[in-house]
């Protein structure tokens, strides 16, 4: 299979740069796969799992990601994510605490105008995604 350059970037920097044979991404309209010579595209991504296979990854490499975008152009894939981390490096206890905090914030949001509801919902989605992916690892 043909390999292509792929990078996953967050505000904190690159979490992956290398050659791969395929990239599976969580699109807002459903999951999709990118292979070599894919047509150019730009798409929004939702919280979910990124899977990289082949090329410079010895085996499948998995990332938990929050919202973001992907651009595919001339066999280069760039994922811009608010946050992304390797599934095997997720701290499960920390993710459980984040889930609990997010749930508490959402419960308080109904009674407090000081709580940003969208931000609390995003935190809940991130925590749920991180925990879901650690269970399938």
Kinemage of the C-alpha trace (Angstrom):
@kinemage 1
@onewidth
@group {chain A} dominant
@subgroup {mainchain}
@vectorlist {calphas} color= white
{ca unk a 1} P 0.000 0.000 0.000
{ca unk a 2} L 1.150 3.540 -0.707
{ca unk a 3} L 2.333 5.610 2.263
{ca unk a 4} L 1.746 9.321 2.835
{ca unk a 5} L 2.816 12.008 5.284
{ca unk a 6} L 0.510 12.499 8.264
{ca unk a 7} L 0.676 14.868 11.187
{ca unk a 8} L -1.574 15.448 14.183
{ca unk a 9} L -1.201 18.929 15.642
{ca unk a 10} L -2.618 20.450 18.836
{ca unk a 11} L -2.113 23.891 20.372
{ca unk a 12} L 0.633 22.265 22.496
{ca unk a 13} L 2.483 20.993 19.418
{ca unk a 14} L 2.734 17.916 17.236
{ca unk a 15} L 1.630 14.619 18.775
{ca unk a 16} L 2.437 12.620 15.623
{ca unk a 17} L 4.431 13.105 12.431
{ca unk a 18} L 5.237 10.250 10.108
{ca unk a 19} L 4.406 8.104 7.107
{ca unk a 20} L 1.299 5.901 7.239
{ca unk a 21} L -0.753 3.714 4.906
{ca unk a 22} L -4.169 4.654 6.311
{ca unk a 23} L -5.854 7.111 8.655
{ca unk a 24} L -9.301 6.536 10.186
{ca unk a 25} L -10.983 9.674 11.510
{ca unk a 26} L -14.176 10.592 13.421
{ca unk a 27} L -15.970 12.946 11.035
{ca unk a 28} L -19.029 14.904 12.066
{ca unk a 29} L -21.036 12.906 9.505
{ca unk a 30} L -19.475 9.572 10.508
{ca unk a 31} L -16.094 7.868 10.539
{ca unk a 32} L -14.049 7.812 7.350
{ca unk a 33} L -10.732 6.481 6.081
{ca unk a 34} L -7.965 8.132 4.099
{ca unk a 35} L -5.602 6.100 1.910
{ca unk a 36} L -2.821 7.118 -0.479
{ca unk a 37} L -3.845 9.332 -3.413
{ca unk a 38} L -7.029 10.424 -1.632
{ca unk a 39} L -8.838 13.395 -3.168
{ca unk a 40} L -8.210 16.748 -1.529
{ca unk a 41} L -10.650 17.567 1.234
{ca unk a 42} L -11.203 19.520 4.401
{ca unk a 43} L -13.570 18.202 7.048
{ca unk a 44} L -14.674 18.911 10.608
{ca unk a 45} L -13.936 16.225 13.198
{ca unk a 46} L -15.755 15.371 16.399
{ca unk a 47} L -14.469 13.733 19.587
{ca unk a 48} L -13.461 10.184 18.817
{ca unk a 49} L -10.607 7.944 17.787
{ca unk a 50} L -7.883 8.447 15.217
{ca unk a 51} L -6.306 5.206 13.952
{ca unk a 52} L -3.044 5.265 12.021
{ca unk a 53} L -1.818 2.095 10.295
{ca unk a 54} L 1.258 1.007 8.367
{ca unk a 55} L 4.224 3.059 7.256
{ca unk a 56} L 6.406 4.369 10.091
{ca unk a 57} L 3.929 3.057 12.691
{ca unk a 58} L 5.059 -0.466 13.526
{ca unk a 59} L 1.454 -1.385 14.264
{ca unk a 60} L -1.818 0.446 14.608
{ca unk a 61} L -1.449 3.680 16.578
{ca unk a 62} L -4.557 5.072 18.271
{ca unk a 63} L -5.307 8.565 19.549
{ca unk a 64} L -8.207 9.993 21.527
{ca unk a 65} L -9.067 13.380 20.087
{ca unk a 66} L -11.420 16.229 20.809
{ca unk a 67} L -12.926 18.425 18.119
{ca unk a 68} L -10.847 19.562 15.176
{ca unk a 69} L -10.351 19.582 11.435
{ca unk a 70} L -8.516 17.512 8.853
{ca unk a 71} L -7.006 18.672 5.586
{ca unk a 72} L -5.941 16.232 2.875
{ca unk a 73} L -3.910 17.587 -0.022
{ca unk a 74} L -1.392 15.899 -2.347
{ca unk a 75} L -0.752 12.880 -0.086
{ca unk a 76} L -0.372 15.009 3.032
{ca unk a 77} L -2.840 14.678 5.893
{ca unk a 78} L -2.923 17.319 8.616
{ca unk a 79} L -5.185 16.916 11.615
{ca unk a 80} L -5.687 20.040 13.722
{ca unk a 81} L -7.184 19.008 17.059
{ca unk a 82} L -8.056 20.911 20.199
{ca unk a 83} L -6.494 17.959 22.069
{ca unk a 84} L -5.151 14.530 21.113
{ca unk a 85} L -3.305 11.852 23.064
{ca unk a 86} L -2.182 8.288 22.493
{ca unk a 87} L -4.766 5.900 23.889
{ca unk a 88} L -2.150 3.860 25.765
{ca unk a 89} L -1.007 7.000 27.619
{ca unk a 90} L -4.444 7.999 28.922
{ca unk a 91} L -4.527 8.225 32.708
{ca unk a 92} L -7.793 6.390 33.451
{ca unk a 93} L -8.152 7.720 36.996
{ca unk a 94} L -7.647 11.288 35.795
{ca unk a 95} L -10.224 10.726 33.038
{ca unk a 96} L -12.730 9.384 35.599
{ca unk a 97} L -12.230 12.475 37.758
{ca unk a 98} L -12.679 14.732 34.710
{ca unk a 99} L -15.921 12.914 33.870
{ca unk a 100} L -17.206 13.386 37.409
{ca unk a 101} L -16.319 17.114 37.389
{ca unk a 102} L -18.000 17.602 34.009
{ca unk a 103} L -21.167 15.845 35.171
{ca unk a 104} L -21.260 18.021 38.309
{ca unk a 105} L -20.786 21.189 36.261
{ca unk a 106} L -23.636 20.207 33.933
{ca unk a 107} L -25.941 19.602 36.897
{ca unk a 108} L -25.061 23.024 38.329
{ca unk a 109} L -25.402 24.739 34.943
{ca unk a 110} L -29.187 24.775 35.193
{ca unk a 111} L -29.024 26.886 38.358
{ca unk a 112} L -25.957 29.010 37.671
{ca unk a 113} L -25.491 31.507 34.854
{ca unk a 114} L -21.734 31.499 35.622
{ca unk a 115} L -21.223 28.018 34.160
{ca unk a 116} L -20.523 27.830 30.440
{ca unk a 117} L -22.854 25.045 29.291
{ca unk a 118} L -21.093 24.415 25.946
{ca unk a 119} L -17.708 24.155 27.628
{ca unk a 120} L -19.095 21.758 30.252
{ca unk a 121} L -20.662 19.576 27.545
{ca unk a 122} L -17.363 19.518 25.619
{ca unk a 123} L -15.495 18.456 28.777
{ca unk a 124} L -18.039 15.677 29.302
{ca unk a 125} L -17.614 14.424 25.703
{ca unk a 126} L -13.806 14.449 26.015
{ca unk a 127} L -13.865 12.476 29.264
{ca unk a 128} L -16.389 9.942 27.930
{ca unk a 129} L -14.337 9.455 24.761
{ca unk a 130} L -11.090 8.944 26.678
{ca unk a 131} L -12.685 6.330 28.950
{ca unk a 132} L -14.424 4.539 26.065
{ca unk a 133} L -11.169 4.203 24.128
{ca unk a 134} L -9.193 2.864 27.101
{ca unk a 135} L -11.722 0.036 27.435
{ca unk a 136} L -11.158 -1.123 23.837
{ca unk a 137} L -7.368 -0.992 24.148
